[in-house]
Amino acid sequence: MARDLNSTVEALQDQLSQIRSILQRQARDTASEASSFLAPRANRLSKELRDEGWGLAQAVRRHPTAASGAVFGALALGAVIGLFLSGAVRDHD
């Protein structure tokens, strides 16, 4: 009986090892596919963001007053939204 149990445990360990290696291969293949799909898109997005950032920097250099006004306006809007959200949370409690 003990031999049967030992052989069953060994067979299960072998099966688990095979399943583990299959899953590792599938994970590697999936990661490779995802990487080959995402890498060109990430490179293109990075280039577009760099170009847009450069354009934004040029606009700020040409119109510093408008740029600072936009920044302060965004900060004020964020503060107002934060106040409304904090009030909503307090009312909810």
PDB file of N, CA, C and O in Angstrom:
ATOM      1  N   MET A   1       0.810  -1.185   0.000  1.00  0.00           N
ATOM      2  CA  MET A   1       0.000   0.000   0.000  1.00  0.00           C
ATOM      3  C   MET A   1       0.866   1.266   0.000  1.00  0.00           C
ATOM      4  O   MET A   1       0.579   2.208  -0.739  1.00  0.00           O
ATOM      5  N   ALA A   2       1.915   1.295   0.817  1.00  0.00           N
ATOM      6  CA  ALA A   2       2.797   2.443   0.880  1.00  0.00           C
ATOM      7  C   ALA A   2       3.500   2.644  -0.458  1.00  0.00           C
ATOM      8  O   ALA A   2       3.718   3.781  -0.875  1.00  0.00           O
ATOM      9  N   ARG A   3       3.857   1.549  -1.136  1.00  0.00           N
ATOM     10  CA  ARG A   3       4.518   1.664  -2.450  1.00  0.00           C
ATOM     11  C   ARG A   3       3.557   2.268  -3.477  1.00  0.00           C
ATOM     12  O   ARG A   3       3.952   3.104  -4.289  1.00  0.00           O
ATOM     13  N   ASP A   4       2.303   1.840  -3.434  1.00  0.00           N
ATOM     14  CA  ASP A   4       1.307   2.395  -4.357  1.00  0.00           C
ATOM     15  C   ASP A   4       1.126   3.891  -4.109  1.00  0.00           C
ATOM     16  O   ASP A   4       1.016   4.682  -5.046  1.00  0.00           O
ATOM     17  N   LEU A   5       1.097   4.256  -2.850  1.00  0.00           N
ATOM     18  CA  LEU A   5       0.934   5.665  -2.497  1.00  0.00           C
ATOM     19  C   LEU A   5       2.142   6.474  -2.952  1.00  0.00           C
ATOM     20  O   LEU A   5       1.990   7.568  -3.496  1.00  0.00           O
ATOM     21  N   ASN A   6       3.349   5.936  -2.730  1.00  0.00           N
ATOM     22  CA  ASN A   6       4.570   6.615  -3.165  1.00  0.00           C
ATOM     23  C   ASN A   6       4.612   6.761  -4.681  1.00  0.00           C
ATOM     24  O   ASN A   6       4.990   7.818  -5.187  1.00  0.00           O
ATOM     25  N   SER A   7       4.232   5.725  -5.409  1.00  0.00           N
ATOM     26  CA  SER A   7       4.249   5.802  -6.867  1.00  0.00           C
ATOM     27  C   SER A   7       3.193   6.787  -7.371  1.00  0.00           C
ATOM     28  O   SER A   7       3.410   7.474  -8.369  1.00  0.00           O
ATOM     29  N   THR A   8       2.069   6.855  -6.692  1.00  0.00           N
ATOM     30  CA  THR A   8       1.032   7.817  -7.073  1.00  0.00           C
ATOM     31  C   THR A   8       1.518   9.234  -6.835  1.00  0.00           C
ATOM     32  O   THR A   8       1.306  10.111  -7.672  1.00  0.00           O
ATOM     33  N   VAL A   9       2.169   9.469  -5.702  1.00  0.00           N
ATOM     34  CA  VAL A   9       2.696  10.796  -5.387  1.00  0.00           C
ATOM     35  C   VAL A   9       3.764  11.186  -6.405  1.00  0.00           C
ATOM     36  O   VAL A   9       3.792  12.326  -6.869  1.00  0.00           O
ATOM     37  N   GLU A  10       4.646  10.243  -6.756  1.00  0.00           N
ATOM     38  CA  GLU A  10       5.686  10.539  -7.748  1.00  0.00           C
ATOM     39  C   GLU A  10       5.076  10.845  -9.108  1.00  0.00           C
ATOM     40  O   GLU A  10       5.537  11.751  -9.801  1.00  0.00           O
ATOM     41  N   ALA A  11       4.049  10.104  -9.499  1.00  0.00           N
ATOM     42  CA  ALA A  11       3.379  10.360 -10.778  1.00  0.00           C
ATOM     43  C   ALA A  11       2.725  11.743 -10.773  1.00  0.00           C
ATOM     44  O   ALA A  11       2.782  12.462 -11.771  1.00  0.00           O
ATOM     45  N   LEU A  12       2.105  12.112  -9.649  1.00  0.00           N
ATOM     46  CA  LEU A  12       1.495  13.430  -9.552  1.00  0.00           C
ATOM     47  C   LEU A  12       2.546  14.539  -9.594  1.00  0.00           C
ATOM     48  O   LEU A  12       2.319  15.587 -10.199  1.00  0.00           O
ATOM     49  N   GLN A  13       3.694  14.311  -8.954  1.00  0.00           N
ATOM     50  CA  GLN A  13       4.766  15.299  -8.996  1.00  0.00           C
ATOM     51  C   GLN A  13       5.281  15.483 -10.417  1.00  0.00           C
ATOM     52  O   GLN A  13       5.563  16.605 -10.839  1.00  0.00           O
ATOM     53  N   ASP A  14       5.406  14.369 -11.165  1.00  0.00           N
ATOM     54  CA  ASP A  14       5.837  14.460 -12.559  1.00  0.00           C
ATOM     55  C   ASP A  14       4.825  15.238 -13.398  1.00  0.00           C
ATOM     56  O   ASP A  14       5.198  16.064 -14.231  1.00  0.00           O
ATOM     57  N   GLN A  15       3.547  14.964 -13.167  1.00  0.00           N
ATOM     58  CA  GLN A  15       2.511  15.678 -13.920  1.00  0.00           C
ATOM     59  C   GLN A  15       2.519  17.168 -13.588  1.00  0.00           C
ATOM     60  O   GLN A  15       2.368  18.011 -14.472  1.00  0.00           O
ATOM     61  N   LEU A  16       2.696  17.482 -12.311  1.00  0.00           N
ATOM     62  CA  LEU A  16       2.762  18.893 -11.925  1.00  0.00           C
ATOM     63  C   LEU A  16       3.964  19.592 -12.543  1.00  0.00           C
ATOM     64  O   LEU A  16       3.874  20.748 -12.956  1.00  0.00           O
ATOM     65  N   SER A  17       5.076  18.896 -12.606  1.00  0.00           N
ATOM     66  CA  SER A  17       6.272  19.459 -13.225  1.00  0.00           C
ATOM     67  C   SER A  17       6.037  19.723 -14.711  1.00  0.00           C
ATOM     68  O   SER A  17       6.453  20.757 -15.235  1.00  0.00           O
ATOM     69  N   GLN A  18       5.373  18.790 -15.385  1.00  0.00           N
ATOM     70  CA  GLN A  18       5.068  18.978 -16.811  1.00  0.00           C
ATOM     71  C   GLN A  18       4.107  20.150 -17.006  1.00  0.00           C
ATOM     72  O   GLN A  18       4.293  20.965 -17.910  1.00  0.00           O
ATOM     73  N   ILE A  19       3.093  20.233 -16.170  1.00  0.00           N
ATOM     74  CA  ILE A  19       2.129  21.336 -16.269  1.00  0.00           C
ATOM     75  C   ILE A  19       2.826  22.664 -16.023  1.00  0.00           C
ATOM     76  O   ILE A  19       2.569  23.643 -16.724  1.00  0.00           O
ATOM     77  N   ARG A  20       3.704  22.701 -15.032  1.00  0.00           N
ATOM     78  CA  ARG A  20       4.440  23.927 -14.718  1.00  0.00           C
ATOM     79  C   ARG A  20       5.276  24.375 -15.910  1.00  0.00           C
ATOM     80  O   ARG A  20       5.287  25.559 -16.247  1.00  0.00           O
ATOM     81  N   SER A  21       5.981  23.436 -16.555  1.00  0.00           N
ATOM     82  CA  SER A  21       6.814  23.817 -17.694  1.00  0.00           C
ATOM     83  C   SER A  21       5.956  24.271 -18.876  1.00  0.00           C
ATOM     84  O   SER A  21       6.346  25.185 -19.603  1.00  0.00           O
ATOM     85  N   ILE A  22       4.796  23.646 -19.077  1.00  0.00           N
ATOM     86  CA  ILE A  22       3.895  24.064 -20.157  1.00  0.00           C
ATOM     87  C   ILE A  22       3.401  25.483 -19.897  1.00  0.00           C
ATOM     88  O   ILE A  22       3.388  26.318 -20.800  1.00  0.00           O
ATOM     89  N   LEU A  23       2.993  25.751 -18.649  1.00  0.00           N
ATOM     90  CA  LEU A  23       2.505  27.081 -18.302  1.00  0.00           C
ATOM     91  C   LEU A  23       3.603  28.139 -18.435  1.00  0.00           C
ATOM     92  O   LEU A  23       3.330  29.261 -18.862  1.00  0.00           O
ATOM     93  N   GLN A  24       4.821  27.795 -18.077  1.00  0.00           N
ATOM     94  CA  GLN A  24       5.927  28.732 -18.212  1.00  0.00           C
ATOM     95  C   GLN A  24       6.182  29.062 -19.679  1.00  0.00           C
ATOM     96  O   GLN A  24       6.418  30.219 -20.029  1.00  0.00           O
ATOM     97  N   ARG A  25       6.134  28.035 -20.538  1.00  0.00           N
ATOM     98  CA  ARG A  25       6.313  28.274 -21.977  1.00  0.00           C
ATOM     99  C   ARG A  25       5.202  29.163 -22.527  1.00  0.00           C
ATOM    100  O   ARG A  25       5.464  30.081 -23.304  1.00  0.00           O
ATOM    101  N   GLN A  26       3.959  28.890 -22.121  1.00  0.00           N
ATOM    102  CA  GLN A  26       2.840  29.702 -22.593  1.00  0.00           C
ATOM    103  C   GLN A  26       2.966  31.145 -22.110  1.00  0.00           C
ATOM    104  O   GLN A  26       2.678  32.078 -22.858  1.00  0.00           O
ATOM    105  N   ALA A  27       3.389  31.326 -20.880  1.00  0.00           N
ATOM    106  CA  ALA A  27       3.563  32.678 -20.345  1.00  0.00           C
ATOM    107  C   ALA A  27       4.665  33.414 -21.103  1.00  0.00           C
ATOM    108  O   ALA A  27       4.525  34.598 -21.409  1.00  0.00           O
ATOM    109  N   ARG A  28       5.757  32.719 -21.406  1.00  0.00           N
ATOM    110  CA  ARG A  28       6.850  33.319 -22.169  1.00  0.00           C
ATOM    111  C   ARG A  28       6.383  33.723 -23.565  1.00  0.00           C
ATOM    112  O   ARG A  28       6.687  34.817 -24.040  1.00  0.00           O
ATOM    113  N   ASP A  29       5.637  32.821 -24.219  1.00  0.00           N
ATOM    114  CA  ASP A  29       5.136  33.113 -25.564  1.00  0.00           C
ATOM    115  C   ASP A  29       4.171  34.298 -25.550  1.00  0.00           C
ATOM    116  O   ASP A  29       4.228  35.166 -26.421  1.00  0.00           O
ATOM    117  N   THR A  30       3.294  34.324 -24.563  1.00  0.00           N
ATOM    118  CA  THR A  30       2.321  35.409 -24.466  1.00  0.00           C
ATOM    119  C   THR A  30       3.028  36.734 -24.191  1.00  0.00           C
ATOM    120  O   THR A  30       2.671  37.758 -24.774  1.00  0.00           O
ATOM    121  N   ALA A  31       4.020  36.724 -23.314  1.00  0.00           N
ATOM    122  CA  ALA A  31       4.775  37.946 -23.022  1.00  0.00           C
ATOM    123  C   ALA A  31       5.517  38.427 -24.266  1.00  0.00           C
ATOM    124  O   ALA A  31       5.591  39.629 -24.521  1.00  0.00           O
ATOM    125  N   SER A  32       6.060  37.501 -25.029  1.00  0.00           N
ATOM    126  CA  SER A  32       6.764  37.866 -26.256  1.00  0.00           C
ATOM    127  C   SER A  32       5.809  38.480 -27.268  1.00  0.00           C
ATOM    128  O   SER A  32       6.134  39.478 -27.911  1.00  0.00           O
ATOM    129  N   GLU A  33       4.624  37.879 -27.408  1.00  0.00           N
ATOM    130  CA  GLU A  33       3.627  38.419 -28.338  1.00  0.00           C
ATOM    131  C   GLU A  33       3.183  39.816 -27.907  1.00  0.00           C
ATOM    132  O   GLU A  33       3.054  40.719 -28.733  1.00  0.00           O
ATOM    133  N   ALA A  34       2.952  39.981 -26.616  1.00  0.00           N
ATOM    134  CA  ALA A  34       2.525  41.282 -26.103  1.00  0.00           C
ATOM    135  C   ALA A  34       3.611  42.331 -26.324  1.00  0.00           C
ATOM    136  O   ALA A  34       3.324  43.469 -26.695  1.00  0.00           O
ATOM    137  N   SER A  35       4.848  41.938 -26.096  1.00  0.00           N
ATOM    138  CA  SER A  35       5.953  42.859 -26.285  1.00  0.00           C
ATOM    139  C   SER A  35       6.085  43.273 -27.743  1.00  0.00           C
ATOM    140  O   SER A  35       6.284  44.451 -28.040  1.00  0.00           O
ATOM    141  N   SER A  36       5.977  42.319 -28.645  1.00  0.00           N
ATOM    142  CA  SER A  36       6.104  42.659 -30.061  1.00  0.00           C
ATOM    143  C   SER A  36       4.914  43.489 -30.537  1.00  0.00           C
ATOM    144  O   SER A  36       5.042  44.253 -31.494  1.00  0.00           O
ATOM    145  N   PHE A  37       3.767  43.353 -29.888  1.00  0.00           N
ATOM    146  CA  PHE A  37       2.598  44.152 -30.244  1.00  0.00           C
ATOM    147  C   PHE A  37       2.713  45.565 -29.684  1.00  0.00           C
ATOM    148  O   PHE A  37       2.387  46.534 -30.369  1.00  0.00           O
ATOM    149  N   LEU A  38       3.179  45.686 -28.431  1.00  0.00           N
ATOM    150  CA  LEU A  38       3.182  46.976 -27.750  1.00  0.00           C
ATOM    151  C   LEU A  38       4.397  47.843 -28.055  1.00  0.00           C
ATOM    152  O   LEU A  38       4.286  49.069 -28.036  1.00  0.00           O
ATOM    153  N   ALA A  39       5.548  47.247 -28.334  1.00  0.00           N
ATOM    154  CA  ALA A  39       6.780  48.024 -28.513  1.00  0.00           C
ATOM    155  C   ALA A  39       6.668  49.069 -29.616  1.00  0.00           C
ATOM    156  O   ALA A  39       7.013  50.224 -29.370  1.00  0.00           O
ATOM    157  N   PRO A  40       6.206  48.730 -30.818  1.00  0.00           N
ATOM    158  CA  PRO A  40       6.117  49.780 -31.849  1.00  0.00           C
ATOM    159  C   PRO A  40       5.130  50.887 -31.480  1.00  0.00           C
ATOM    160  O   PRO A  40       5.364  52.059 -31.774  1.00  0.00           O
ATOM    161  N   ARG A  41       4.042  50.510 -30.844  1.00  0.00           N
ATOM    162  CA  ARG A  41       3.052  51.516 -30.451  1.00  0.00           C
ATOM    163  C   ARG A  41       3.612  52.435 -29.366  1.00  0.00           C
ATOM    164  O   ARG A  41       3.373  53.643 -29.388  1.00  0.00           O
ATOM    165  N   ALA A  42       4.347  51.869 -28.429  1.00  0.00           N
ATOM    166  CA  ALA A  42       4.952  52.676 -27.365  1.00  0.00           C
ATOM    167  C   ALA A  42       5.997  53.621 -27.947  1.00  0.00           C
ATOM    168  O   ALA A  42       6.095  54.770 -27.517  1.00  0.00           O
ATOM    169  N   ASN A  43       6.780  53.156 -28.920  1.00  0.00           N
ATOM    170  CA  ASN A  43       7.775  54.022 -29.550  1.00  0.00           C
ATOM    171  C   ASN A  43       7.106  55.175 -30.289  1.00  0.00           C
ATOM    172  O   ASN A  43       7.563  56.315 -30.213  1.00  0.00           O
ATOM    173  N   ARG A  44       6.028  54.875 -31.001  1.00  0.00           N
ATOM    174  CA  ARG A  44       5.314  55.922 -31.734  1.00  0.00           C
ATOM    175  C   ARG A  44       4.699  56.935 -30.760  1.00  0.00           C
ATOM    176  O   ARG A  44       4.768  58.143 -30.988  1.00  0.00           O
ATOM    177  N   LEU A  45       4.100  56.435 -29.679  1.00  0.00           N
ATOM    178  CA  LEU A  45       3.509  57.322 -28.678  1.00  0.00           C
ATOM    179  C   LEU A  45       4.574  58.195 -28.030  1.00  0.00           C
ATOM    180  O   LEU A  45       4.351  59.383 -27.800  1.00  0.00           O
ATOM    181  N   SER A  46       5.718  57.617 -27.739  1.00  0.00           N
ATOM    182  CA  SER A  46       6.817  58.370 -27.138  1.00  0.00           C
ATOM    183  C   SER A  46       7.265  59.506 -28.063  1.00  0.00           C
ATOM    184  O   SER A  46       7.478  60.631 -27.611  1.00  0.00           O
ATOM    185  N   LYS A  47       7.403  59.210 -29.339  1.00  0.00           N
ATOM    186  CA  LYS A  47       7.801  60.244 -30.308  1.00  0.00           C
ATOM    187  C   LYS A  47       6.744  61.332 -30.393  1.00  0.00           C
ATOM    188  O   LYS A  47       7.082  62.515 -30.434  1.00  0.00           O
ATOM    189  N   GLU A  48       5.466  60.953 -30.420  1.00  0.00           N
ATOM    190  CA  GLU A  48       4.404  61.953 -30.489  1.00  0.00           C
ATOM    191  C   GLU A  48       4.385  62.833 -29.240  1.00  0.00           C
ATOM    192  O   GLU A  48       4.194  64.045 -29.338  1.00  0.00           O
ATOM    193  N   LEU A  49       4.584  62.226 -28.063  1.00  0.00           N
ATOM    194  CA  LEU A  49       4.612  63.006 -26.828  1.00  0.00           C
ATOM    195  C   LEU A  49       5.800  63.966 -26.800  1.00  0.00           C
ATOM    196  O   LEU A  49       5.678  65.101 -26.340  1.00  0.00           O
ATOM    197  N   ARG A  50       6.948  63.504 -27.293  1.00  0.00           N
ATOM    198  CA  ARG A  50       8.119  64.382 -27.368  1.00  0.00           C
ATOM    199  C   ARG A  50       7.841  65.572 -28.274  1.00  0.00           C
ATOM    200  O   ARG A  50       8.157  66.712 -27.934  1.00  0.00           O
ATOM    201  N   ASP A  51       7.242  65.291 -29.441  1.00  0.00           N
ATOM    202  CA  ASP A  51       6.932  66.361 -30.385  1.00  0.00           C
ATOM    203  C   ASP A  51       5.925  67.345 -29.794  1.00  0.00           C
ATOM    204  O   ASP A  51       6.085  68.558 -29.925  1.00  0.00           O
ATOM    205  N   GLU A  52       4.891  66.820 -29.146  1.00  0.00           N
ATOM    206  CA  GLU A  52       3.881  67.687 -28.541  1.00  0.00           C
ATOM    207  C   GLU A  52       4.483  68.494 -27.394  1.00  0.00           C
ATOM    208  O   GLU A  52       4.158  69.669 -27.224  1.00  0.00           O
ATOM    209  N   GLY A  53       5.342  67.881 -26.620  1.00  0.00           N
ATOM    210  CA  GLY A  53       6.006  68.594 -25.527  1.00  0.00           C
ATOM    211  C   GLY A  53       6.860  69.731 -26.045  1.00  0.00           C
ATOM    212  O   GLY A  53       6.891  70.811 -25.455  1.00  0.00           O
ATOM    213  N   TRP A  54       7.555  69.492 -27.149  1.00  0.00           N
ATOM    214  CA  TRP A  54       8.378  70.540 -27.739  1.00  0.00           C
ATOM    215  C   TRP A  54       7.491  71.668 -28.241  1.00  0.00           C
ATOM    216  O   TRP A  54       7.806  72.843 -28.051  1.00  0.00           O
ATOM    217  N   GLY A  55       6.381  71.313 -28.884  1.00  0.00           N
ATOM    218  CA  GLY A  55       5.447  72.337 -29.366  1.00  0.00           C
ATOM    219  C   GLY A  55       4.851  73.143 -28.220  1.00  0.00           C
ATOM    220  O   GLY A  55       4.686  74.358 -28.328  1.00  0.00           O
ATOM    221  N   LEU A  56       4.532  72.470 -27.133  1.00  0.00           N
ATOM    222  CA  LEU A  56       3.996  73.160 -25.961  1.00  0.00           C
ATOM    223  C   LEU A  56       5.032  74.102 -25.369  1.00  0.00           C
ATOM    224  O   LEU A  56       4.704  75.222 -24.977  1.00  0.00           O
ATOM    225  N   ALA A  57       6.280  73.655 -25.301  1.00  0.00           N
ATOM    226  CA  ALA A  57       7.346  74.502 -24.770  1.00  0.00           C
ATOM    227  C   ALA A  57       7.526  75.747 -25.634  1.00  0.00           C
ATOM    228  O   ALA A  57       7.742  76.842 -25.113  1.00  0.00           O
ATOM    229  N   GLN A  58       7.438  75.583 -26.936  1.00  0.00           N
ATOM    230  CA  GLN A  58       7.552  76.737 -27.836  1.00  0.00           C
ATOM    231  C   GLN A  58       6.402  77.718 -27.610  1.00  0.00           C
ATOM    232  O   GLN A  58       6.608  78.932 -27.590  1.00  0.00           O
ATOM    233  N   ALA A  59       5.188  77.185 -27.439  1.00  0.00           N
ATOM    234  CA  ALA A  59       4.025  78.054 -27.204  1.00  0.00           C
ATOM    235  C   ALA A  59       4.169  78.811 -25.889  1.00  0.00           C
ATOM    236  O   ALA A  59       3.815  79.988 -25.817  1.00  0.00           O
ATOM    237  N   VAL A  60       4.679  78.161 -24.856  1.00  0.00           N
ATOM    238  CA  VAL A  60       4.873  78.819 -23.557  1.00  0.00           C
ATOM    239  C   VAL A  60       5.922  79.914 -23.681  1.00  0.00           C
ATOM    240  O   VAL A  60       5.784  80.977 -23.075  1.00  0.00           O
ATOM    241  N   ARG A  61       6.974  79.663 -24.462  1.00  0.00           N
ATOM    242  CA  ARG A  61       8.006  80.697 -24.643  1.00  0.00           C
ATOM    243  C   ARG A  61       7.440  81.914 -25.373  1.00  0.00           C
ATOM    244  O   ARG A  61       7.803  83.049 -25.067  1.00  0.00           O
ATOM    245  N   ARG A  62       6.555  81.677 -26.331  1.00  0.00           N
ATOM    246  CA  ARG A  62       5.984  82.791 -27.094  1.00  0.00           C
ATOM    247  C   ARG A  62       4.924  83.548 -26.303  1.00  0.00           C
ATOM    248  O   ARG A  62       4.779  84.759 -26.463  1.00  0.00           O
ATOM    249  N   HIS A  63       4.176  82.835 -25.442  1.00  0.00           N
ATOM    250  CA  HIS A  63       3.058  83.443 -24.710  1.00  0.00           C
ATOM    251  C   HIS A  63       3.105  83.069 -23.225  1.00  0.00           C
ATOM    252  O   HIS A  63       2.272  82.293 -22.757  1.00  0.00           O
ATOM    253  N   PRO A  64       4.061  83.608 -22.495  1.00  0.00           N
ATOM    254  CA  PRO A  64       4.204  83.205 -21.080  1.00  0.00           C
ATOM    255  C   PRO A  64       3.024  83.628 -20.208  1.00  0.00           C
ATOM    256  O   PRO A  64       2.668  82.919 -19.267  1.00  0.00           O
ATOM    257  N   THR A  65       2.421  84.763 -20.508  1.00  0.00           N
ATOM    258  CA  THR A  65       1.298  85.228 -19.691  1.00  0.00           C
ATOM    259  C   THR A  65       0.104  84.303 -19.830  1.00  0.00           C
ATOM    260  O   THR A  65      -0.528  83.936 -18.839  1.00  0.00           O
ATOM    261  N   ALA A  66      -0.199  83.929 -21.055  1.00  0.00           N
ATOM    262  CA  ALA A  66      -1.328  83.017 -21.287  1.00  0.00           C
ATOM    263  C   ALA A  66      -1.058  81.656 -20.652  1.00  0.00           C
ATOM    264  O   ALA A  66      -1.964  81.026 -20.108  1.00  0.00           O
ATOM    265  N   ALA A  67       0.188  81.210 -20.725  1.00  0.00           N
ATOM    266  CA  ALA A  67       0.532  79.912 -20.148  1.00  0.00           C
ATOM    267  C   ALA A  67       0.371  79.927 -18.630  1.00  0.00           C
ATOM    268  O   ALA A  67      -0.172  78.986 -18.052  1.00  0.00           O
ATOM    269  N   SER A  68       0.840  80.987 -17.989  1.00  0.00           N
ATOM    270  CA  SER A  68       0.703  81.038 -16.529  1.00  0.00           C
ATOM    271  C   SER A  68      -0.764  81.180 -16.142  1.00  0.00           C
ATOM    272  O   SER A  68      -1.190  80.630 -15.126  1.00  0.00           O
ATOM    273  N   GLY A  69      -1.532  81.901 -16.929  1.00  0.00           N
ATOM    274  CA  GLY A  69      -2.972  82.002 -16.667  1.00  0.00           C
ATOM    275  C   GLY A  69      -3.654  80.657 -16.774  1.00  0.00           C
ATOM    276  O   GLY A  69      -4.522  80.328 -15.966  1.00  0.00           O
ATOM    277  N   ALA A  70      -3.262  79.873 -17.776  1.00  0.00           N
ATOM    278  CA  ALA A  70      -3.848  78.547 -17.939  1.00  0.00           C
ATOM    279  C   ALA A  70      -3.485  77.639 -16.763  1.00  0.00           C
ATOM    280  O   ALA A  70      -4.317  76.865 -16.291  1.00  0.00           O
ATOM    281  N   VAL A  71      -2.251  77.738 -16.299  1.00  0.00           N
ATOM    282  CA  VAL A  71      -1.824  76.908 -15.159  1.00  0.00           C
ATOM    283  C   VAL A  71      -2.601  77.289 -13.901  1.00  0.00           C
ATOM    284  O   VAL A  71      -3.088  76.417 -13.182  1.00  0.00           O
ATOM    285  N   PHE A  72      -2.717  78.590 -13.635  1.00  0.00           N
ATOM    286  CA  PHE A  72      -3.457  79.024 -12.446  1.00  0.00           C
ATOM    287  C   PHE A  72      -4.939  78.681 -12.559  1.00  0.00           C
ATOM    288  O   PHE A  72      -5.578  78.344 -11.561  1.00  0.00           O
ATOM    289  N   GLY A  73      -5.484  78.765 -13.765  1.00  0.00           N
ATOM    290  CA  GLY A  73      -6.878  78.386 -13.969  1.00  0.00           C
ATOM    291  C   GLY A  73      -7.100  76.906 -13.698  1.00  0.00           C
ATOM    292  O   GLY A  73      -8.096  76.522 -13.084  1.00  0.00           O
ATOM    293  N   ALA A  74      -6.169  76.078 -14.158  1.00  0.00           N
ATOM    294  CA  ALA A  74      -6.280  74.638 -13.910  1.00  0.00           C
ATOM    295  C   ALA A  74      -6.162  74.337 -12.424  1.00  0.00           C
ATOM    296  O   ALA A  74      -6.877  73.482 -11.900  1.00  0.00           O
ATOM    297  N   LEU A  75      -5.256  75.041 -11.742  1.00  0.00           N
ATOM    298  CA  LEU A  75      -5.117  74.845 -10.294  1.00  0.00           C
ATOM    299  C   LEU A  75      -6.389  75.254  -9.554  1.00  0.00           C
ATOM    300  O   LEU A  75      -6.827  74.567  -8.631  1.00  0.00           O
ATOM    301  N   ALA A  76      -6.972  76.369  -9.963  1.00  0.00           N
ATOM    302  CA  ALA A  76      -8.206  76.827  -9.312  1.00  0.00           C
ATOM    303  C   ALA A  76      -9.339  75.842  -9.557  1.00  0.00           C
ATOM    304  O   ALA A  76     -10.099  75.522  -8.643  1.00  0.00           O
ATOM    305  N   LEU A  77      -9.452  75.366 -10.780  1.00  0.00           N
ATOM    306  CA  LEU A  77     -10.485  74.381 -11.101  1.00  0.00           C
ATOM    307  C   LEU A  77     -10.291  73.110 -10.283  1.00  0.00           C
ATOM    308  O   LEU A  77     -11.260  72.546  -9.773  1.00  0.00           O
ATOM    309  N   GLY A  78      -9.043  72.654 -10.154  1.00  0.00           N
ATOM    310  CA  GLY A  78      -8.760  71.476  -9.342  1.00  0.00           C
ATOM    311  C   GLY A  78      -9.122  71.680  -7.884  1.00  0.00           C
ATOM    312  O   GLY A  78      -9.641  70.775  -7.232  1.00  0.00           O
ATOM    313  N   ALA A  79      -8.846  72.879  -7.372  1.00  0.00           N
ATOM    314  CA  ALA A  79      -9.185  73.175  -5.974  1.00  0.00           C
ATOM    315  C   ALA A  79     -10.697  73.162  -5.767  1.00  0.00           C
ATOM    316  O   ALA A  79     -11.182  72.633  -4.767  1.00  0.00           O
ATOM    317  N   VAL A  80     -11.438  73.737  -6.701  1.00  0.00           N
ATOM    318  CA  VAL A  80     -12.898  73.753  -6.588  1.00  0.00           C
ATOM    319  C   VAL A  80     -13.460  72.338  -6.647  1.00  0.00           C
ATOM    320  O   VAL A  80     -14.332  71.977  -5.856  1.00  0.00           O
ATOM    321  N   ILE A  81     -12.965  71.549  -7.574  1.00  0.00           N
ATOM    322  CA  ILE A  81     -13.421  70.150  -7.676  1.00  0.00           C
ATOM    323  C   ILE A  81     -13.085  69.393  -6.398  1.00  0.00           C
ATOM    324  O   ILE A  81     -13.896  68.608  -5.906  1.00  0.00           O
ATOM    325  N   GLY A  82     -11.888  69.629  -5.859  1.00  0.00           N
ATOM    326  CA  GLY A  82     -11.501  68.981  -4.607  1.00  0.00           C
ATOM    327  C   GLY A  82     -12.419  69.358  -3.459  1.00  0.00           C
ATOM    328  O   GLY A  82     -12.785  68.507  -2.648  1.00  0.00           O
ATOM    329  N   LEU A  83     -12.792  70.628  -3.383  1.00  0.00           N
ATOM    330  CA  LEU A  83     -13.707  71.068  -2.323  1.00  0.00           C
ATOM    331  C   LEU A  83     -15.070  70.401  -2.465  1.00  0.00           C
ATOM    332  O   LEU A  83     -15.644  69.945  -1.476  1.00  0.00           O
ATOM    333  N   PHE A  84     -15.590  70.342  -3.682  1.00  0.00           N
ATOM    334  CA  PHE A  84     -16.883  69.689  -3.898  1.00  0.00           C
ATOM    335  C   PHE A  84     -16.822  68.211  -3.532  1.00  0.00           C
ATOM    336  O   PHE A  84     -17.735  67.681  -2.899  1.00  0.00           O
ATOM    337  N   LEU A  85     -15.732  67.547  -3.939  1.00  0.00           N
ATOM    338  CA  LEU A  85     -15.603  66.119  -3.633  1.00  0.00           C
ATOM    339  C   LEU A  85     -15.453  65.880  -2.136  1.00  0.00           C
ATOM    340  O   LEU A  85     -16.023  64.931  -1.597  1.00  0.00           O
ATOM    341  N   SER A  86     -14.695  66.730  -1.466  1.00  0.00           N
ATOM    342  CA  SER A  86     -14.529  66.531  -0.016  1.00  0.00           C
ATOM    343  C   SER A  86     -15.856  66.778   0.696  1.00  0.00           C
ATOM    344  O   SER A  86     -16.164  66.095   1.672  1.00  0.00           O
ATOM    345  N   GLY A  87     -16.647  67.746   0.224  1.00  0.00           N
ATOM    346  CA  GLY A  87     -17.961  67.988   0.815  1.00  0.00           C
ATOM    347  C   GLY A  87     -18.901  66.829   0.575  1.00  0.00           C
ATOM    348  O   GLY A  87     -19.693  66.475   1.447  1.00  0.00           O
ATOM    349  N   ALA A  88     -18.818  66.235  -0.605  1.00  0.00           N
ATOM    350  CA  ALA A  88     -19.678  65.087  -0.921  1.00  0.00           C
ATOM    351  C   ALA A  88     -19.325  63.887  -0.057  1.00  0.00           C
ATOM    352  O   ALA A  88     -20.205  63.134   0.359  1.00  0.00           O
ATOM    353  N   VAL A  89     -18.041  63.712   0.211  1.00  0.00           N
ATOM    354  CA  VAL A  89     -17.613  62.598   1.045  1.00  0.00           C
ATOM    355  C   VAL A  89     -18.052  62.820   2.481  1.00  0.00           C
ATOM    356  O   VAL A  89     -18.496  61.884   3.146  1.00  0.00           O
ATOM    357  N   ARG A  90     -17.932  64.050   2.964  1.00  0.00           N
ATOM    358  CA  ARG A  90     -18.336  64.366   4.329  1.00  0.00           C
ATOM    359  C   ARG A  90     -19.841  64.187   4.498  1.00  0.00           C
ATOM    360  O   ARG A  90     -20.293  63.676   5.523  1.00  0.00           O
ATOM    361  N   ASP A  91     -20.618  64.602   3.502  1.00  0.00           N
ATOM    362  CA  ASP A  91     -22.078  64.448   3.574  1.00  0.00           C
ATOM    363  C   ASP A  91     -22.473  62.985   3.536  1.00  0.00           C
ATOM    364  O   ASP A  91     -23.466  62.588   4.146  1.00  0.00           O
ATOM    365  N   HIS A  92     -21.713  62.197   2.833  1.00  0.00           N
ATOM    366  CA  HIS A  92     -22.024  60.768   2.681  1.00  0.00           C
ATOM    367  C   HIS A  92     -21.795  60.002   3.980  1.00  0.00           C
ATOM    368  O   HIS A  92     -22.511  59.046   4.278  1.00  0.00           O
ATOM    369  N   ASP A  93     -20.794  60.425   4.753  1.00  0.00           N
ATOM    370  CA  ASP A  93     -20.482  59.744   6.023  1.00  0.00           C
ATOM    371  C   ASP A  93     -21.566  60.047   7.003  1.00  0.00           C
ATOM    372  O   ASP A  93     -21.518  59.581   8.142  1.00  0.00           O
TER     373      ASP A  93
END
